[in-house]
Amino acid sequence: MIKNMNTNSQKVSFGEKVGYSLGDGSANLIFQMMMMFQMFFYTDVFGIKATAAGMILLFARVFDAFVDPVVGILSDRTNSKWGKYRPWLIWTAIPFAVFFVLAFTTPDLAERGKIIYAGISYTLLMSIYSFNNTPYSSLGGVMTSDIKERTSISTIRFITATIATFVVQGLTLPLVTKFGGSPVSSKGWVLTVTLFAVIGLVLMVITFFSTKERIAPPQNQKTPIKQDLKDIISNTPWKAMFVLTLFLFTTLALWGSSMSYYFNYVVDNNALFAFLDKAGLVGIANTEMNVLKTFLDAFGLIVYEPEKVFAVGFSLFNMIGQIVTLVGVIFLSQFLSNIFGKRNVFIICLALTAVFTGLFFVVSPTNITGIFALNILKSLAYAPTIPLLWAMMGDVADHSEWLHHRRATGFVFAGIVFALKAGLGIGGAICGAIIDSFGFVANAVQTDSAIHGIKLTASIIPAVTFFIGVIALFFYPISKALNEKLQHELNERRKLS
């Protein structure tokens, strides 16, 4: 049984923080693929209509409404020599990798068969995501009760997550093209995803062996499920975070899905080719290249033909955004939150993110510099919020324990993971429904109406849903002062337990 320790014994070593962060690197290899490329994969590679693809994503979310609470309940009631949450990481590591590959495999089926296969494989992937990520996220809430340590853990976690995001968003299309000869090659997709799945499996195993749980529920705590549910429903901070997470990930999925279409069908190909040529990312076949170009070419990041500019251009766009995000996470998130508090930083930065997102509607498709500049501003504004979401959820679990003298970390995080995945499905469904309604046809020259629909999903609509998240934060009551009070009083209680 894990015993509660005082605050001084809950300092977490840098090595353990890095080990914990690798689990989110693993999860993001999968999550970013789903958020950025699942819709594009279904429509342009597997050959499913956009509306049907969107409904597949939404169906999996409905199914998750039953899975996520079950995972939270089971993990809170798990008792092992490894703790409550750690064992789930090792139990789910292999199935997670297998279902990831299956979700990006393209069996030769009729249209109805493709929809059924995609629906089953995606739902299985999302279910195993719950069984892995809810305990993983909960683990971050029981490694320490020290609020500064918790923010530090989240910051390092999201540095690794950002690196994984950089890899997925930056290298997926170039690797697919390199392995399969085209961004829509089914062979290229399955080989790329298999590579990511193996890396993710290794990272998750390392996380299991390098972390430790330090906070246990109060001794003799009774665990009625009804009480867990009652505590959550009456928890104002949790409800605010649920709404924030739902709309935040609806927006990220909507914007992420739409940007692959935006670059493929809206951005001017000739202007993008000229931009990449100035950046030194255009090569001539069968000619000798310098060391840097040879290195970039090994990852498929050199363009030889204007027709293949989409893969490299979109990858460069994503990689620059993730580099800026990484800088923001490292240098701004903890610094700003220590001064102003998590909630205030989140409100300002998310509002700025919404503004910069909306401006993608007015930038010209030939203004490649402007498109990249907007992405840099958006990424810098959003970066400080990334670690704060999960650090704030640990604070919500503390708040619930403070109020009710009961701790149900897994159940608290299960609801938020459900909101995250619901947002993922809703965002994808919105993207698919909108571009389909405006006349989108995969792998074809788009009409003006279809272009307009894609631009809306890449700008105005996600800007609005970002702002709904801002509104939700005004109902989150855990200020910096209250957070410090919670930590002090809970530590005093734990000393007596």
N, C-alpha and C positions, 0 to 999 in steps of 0.2 A: 504494500500500500504506500502511495506517495504521501509524504507528510508536508504540511504547510511550513514554510520557513520564513524567517524575518526578512525584511527588505535588504539588509546588508548581504545576506547569503543568496540573494536573487540577482546578483550581477551575472551577466551572461558573457562568456568569453567571445572574442572576435571570431575564433574558429567555429564555435557553435552557431553564431549568427550567420556566418557564411554557409555552413552546412545546412541550416534551416532554409536559407534563401535558394539553395539549389533545387529544392522541391518546387518552388514557384517557377524556376527556370524550366523545369520539366513540364509543369502544367501549362506554361505559356507557349511552349512549342506546339501544344495541341490547341489551346484556347485561341491563340492568334490565327492559326490556320482556319479555325471555324469562323472567327469574326471577320477576317479579311478576305478569305478565299472560298468559303463553303458555297455561297450563292453563285459565284463565278464558276466554280467547279461544276455545280449541278447544271447550270444553263449552257455554258460554252464547251464543257468537256464531256459530261455525261449525257447531255442532250435533253434535259427536263425543262419544261416551260417555267418561266420565272414565278408565276403565281403558284404553281404546284410546288416548286422548290421552297417558296416562302411558307406554304402551309405545312410542309414537312418539318421545318424548323419550329413552327408554332405548335404542332402536334406533340413534339418531344417535350415542349415546355408544359403542356397540359399534363402529360404523364409524370413529369417531375414534381407536380403539385402533390403527388402521393409519395414519391421516392424521397424527396429532401427531408420532410419531417421524420420519416422512418430512420434515415441515416443519423439525424441529430439525436433521436431517442436512443438508438443502438449504441452510438459512440459515447454518449453520456453515461451509459450503463455498462460499458465495457470495463472489466477489471483484469489486468494482466501485469506481469512483472515489468512490462515496458510502459505501462500507464494506460490511459483510456484512449488516446488518439493516435499515438505513434504506431501501434500495430496495424492500423488500417492502411498505412502507407505501404508496408511490405506486402500485405495481403492483396492489394489491388494493383500493384506495379505492373505485373505481366498482363493481366486482362486489359488494363488501360492502353498498353502499347498495341496489343492485338486488335482491339476494337478501333483504334485510331487508324490503323492500316486499312481495315475493312471499310471504314467510312469513306475512304478515298480510292477504293477499288471500283472498276467499271466493268462488271460482267455484261456479256452480250445478251441483252434482253429486249423484249418489246417495251413500248413506252410505259404501259401499266406495270410491267415487271420491274422496270427501273425505279418507278415511284415507290413500289412496295419495298424493294431492296434498300433504297436510300432511306426510307422511313424507318425500317427496322435497324439498320446499321447505325444510323444517326442517334436513334433513341437509346440503343445499347451504349453508345459512346457517352451520351449525356448522363445516363444512369451511373455508369462506372465513374464518371467525373464527380458525381455527387459523393459516392462512397470513398473517393480519394480526397477531394478538395475540401469537403466540409470538415473532416477530421484534421486535415493539414492546416486549414485556417484556424480551427479551434486550438490546435497545438500552439500557435503563436500567442494565444490569449492566456496560456497556462505556463509558459516558460518563465515568466516573471510578472510581478505586480507593480514593479517600478515603472512609472509612466514614461520617464526619459529612456529607460532601457527598451521599453516596448516600442517607442517611436524609432529608436535606433535599429531595432530588429526589423521593423517594417521598412525603414529606409534601405538597409542592406538587401532585404528581400526584394525590393523593387528595383534596385540596381541590377540584380541578377535577372529579374523579370524583364527589364528593359533591354538587357543584352540578348535575351532569348527572343524578344520581340524584334530587335534589330536583325537577328539571323533570319527569322521567319519572313518578315516583311521585305527584307533586303535581298535574300538569296533564293526564296522559293521559286519565283518565275525564272530567274536565270538558270537555276539548277534543273528545273523541269525542262527548259529549252535545251540545256546541254545534254541531259540524259535522253530526251525524246525527240529533239530537233524542232520543237514548237511549243509555245506556251499552253497549247490545248492538247498536248500529247498525253494520252492515258498512261502509257508506259512511264513517261517522265514524272507524272504525278505520283504513281505508286512507289517508284524508286526513291523519290525525294521524301515522301512521307515515311517510308520504312527507315530511312536514315535518321530522321528526326525522332521516330519512335524508339529506336535503339538508344540514342543519346538520352532521351527522356527517362527511359528505364534505369539507366546507370545513375543518373542524377537523383532519382527518387530513392534508390537503395542507399546512396550516400547520406541523404537527409535522415533516413530512418536510423542509421548507425551513429549519427553525430549530434543528435538532439536529446533533450531531457525535459520532462514535465516537472514543475516545481509547485504548482498550485493545485490543491485538491479541494473538493467541496467541503463545507463544514462537516465535522464529525457527526455521525448519526443522522445525517440529512435523509429525509424520506424522499422518494423519487416518484410520486404519482404523476402520470402523464398529464392528467387534467390540470394539475397545479402548474406544470411547465407552460401549458398553453395559456392559462389565466395570467400568469406573470408576464408573458410576452405581450398579450393583447393590452394589458394595462400599462405597458412600458412606453412612455412617450418618446424617449430617445430612440428606442428600437423602431418605432413606427416611422419616425422621421428618416432614419437610415434606410429602412426598407424602401420608402418612396424614392429617396435619393438614388439608391443602388439600381432600382428598377428603371428609372428614367436615364440614369447615367449610362447603363449598359445597353439600353434600347438605342441611345444615341451613338455609342461607340460602334455597335453592330451595324446600325443604319449607315453611318458615315463610312465605316470600314468597308462594308459590302459595296457601297455605291462608288467608292473611289477607284476600284478596279475597272468599273464600267466607264467612269469619268475619264480615266487616262486612255482607255482603249478606244472610246468612241467620241469623246468630246474634245480633248486636247488635240491641237493641230499637230499632225505627225511630222510635217516638214519643219515646223518651228522647233519641235522637240528634238529632231535629228540634228538641227543646227546647234541647239543648246548643248547637246551631248558631244558634238564635234569640238566645240569650244572648250568643253571640260576634259577633252582628251580621251573620251570613251568610245571613239569610233576608230575602227581598224580596217585595214585592207587585207583581204585573204591572201595567204601565201607570201606575206612579206615579213621581214624580221621586226620584232617588237622589243622595246626596252624591258627591263626587269619588272617594273611596276605593271605595265600592260600585260606582260606574260602572267603575272600573279592574278590580276583581275580577270583575265581570260579564262583562267583555270576554274573560276566560279561563274563563268558565263556573263561577266559584266562588261564585255566589249561588244559593240554593235558592228556588224559587217554589212547588213542590209537595212535600208529604211523600213522595210516591212516588219522587222523584228525590234523596232525601237521601243515598243510598248513595254516589253519585259524589263529592259534596262532602265528606261526612264522612270517607270513606276517604282522600281527597286531603289533607284537613287533618291527619289522623292521620300520614300519611307525611311531609308537609312539616315538621311540628313535629319529628318524629324526625330528619329530615335536617339541620335547623338545629342541633339539639343535637349531632348527629354532627360537623357542620362545626366547631363550637366545640371539641369534644373532639380532633379531628384537629389543629387549629391550635395549641391551647394545651397539650395534654397529651402527645401521642404522642412527639415528639422530646424534650421536657423530661423525661418519665419514663424513656425508653429511655437517655438520656445518663447518668442517675443509676443506674438499676437494671439496665440491659441489656435488650435486646429480648425475650429468652426469658422473663425473670421478669415483665415487664410483660404479655406475651401471656398467660401462665398465669393470673395474678390476674384480669385483665380478662375473659378468656373464661369463667372460672368464674362470675364475677358475672353475665355475660350469660346463662349457662345458668339461673341461679337466677331472674332476672327473667322469662325466657321461660316457665319452668314455671308461674309465678304467673298467667299468662293463663287457666289451667284453672279457677282458683277465683274469679276476679273475676266479679261479676254482669253479665249482658248489659245491664242497665239502669243500671249504674254507669259512665257514660261518662267521668266525671272520673277514676275509678280506672283505666280502660283507657288513657286518654291518659297518666296519670302513670306507669304501668308502662312504656309505650313510651319515655317520656323517660329513665327510669332504665336501661332496656335499651340505648338508643342511646348514652347517656353512657358506660356500661361498655364497650360494643363499640368505640367510636370510636378509642381509642388503638391498637387492634390493626390497623386497616385499612392504614396505610402500612407496618407492620412486616413483613407477609407477604412483600412483594416486595423490601424491603430485605434481609430474611433470605435470600431466594433468591440475591441477588447475593453474599452472604456464602458461600453454599453453593458457588457457582461458584468463588469464591476458594479455598475449602477443598479443592475437587477439584484445582485447579491446584497448590496448595501440596503436596498429597500425591503427585500423579502427574506433575507438571511438564508437564502438558498442559491446555489450556483448551478447553472445549466448551460455551460459554454457552448457545447455542441448544438443544443437546440437553438440558442441565440444565433449562432453562425449559420445553421441550416436554413433558417428563414432568409438570411441575406444571400446565401449561395443560390437559393431558389429565385430570389429577385434578380440576381445577376444573370442566371440562365434564362429566366423569363424575358428579361430585357434582350438577351442575345437572340431569342426566337422571335420576339415581337419586332425588333429592329430589322431582322432579315426578312420577315413577312411583309413589313411595311415597304421595304425597298423593292421586293419582288412585285407586290401588288401595284405600286405606283408606276414603276417603269413599264410593266405589262400594260397598264391602263393607258399609257401614253404611246403605245405601239412599238415597244422594244422587240427586236428580232435578233437572236444570237448570231454572231459571226456574219453580220450583214451591214451594209451602209444604212445608218439610222436616219429616219425622217426628222424634220425640225421639231415635231411634237415629241418624239422619243428623246431627242437631245435635251429638250426643255425639262422633261420628266427626270432624266438622270441628274441634271444640274440642281433641281429642287431637292433631290434626295442627298446631294452632296453639300448642301449649303443651308437654305432657309429652314427646312424641316428639322434637321438636327440642331440648328441654333435654338429653335423654339423648345425642343425637348431638353436641351441643356439648361435653359432658363427655368424649366419646371423643377429641375434638381436644385437650382439656386433657391427657389421658393421653399422647398422642403427643408433646407438647412436653417431657415429662420425659425423652424419649430423644434430644432435640436437644442435642448437646454443645457448640455454639459459644457459649461464655460471652462476656461483655464483654472479659475479659482475653485469651482465645484470639483473639477477633476482632482486637484491637489487635496481637497477635503476628503473625497472618496478614498483616495490612496491611504491617507493617514488613518482614517477610522477603520478601514478594512484591515490594515496592518496591525492595529491595536487588537482587533478581534482575533486575528489569527495567532497572535502571541499567546492568547488565553486558551486556544483550542488544543 
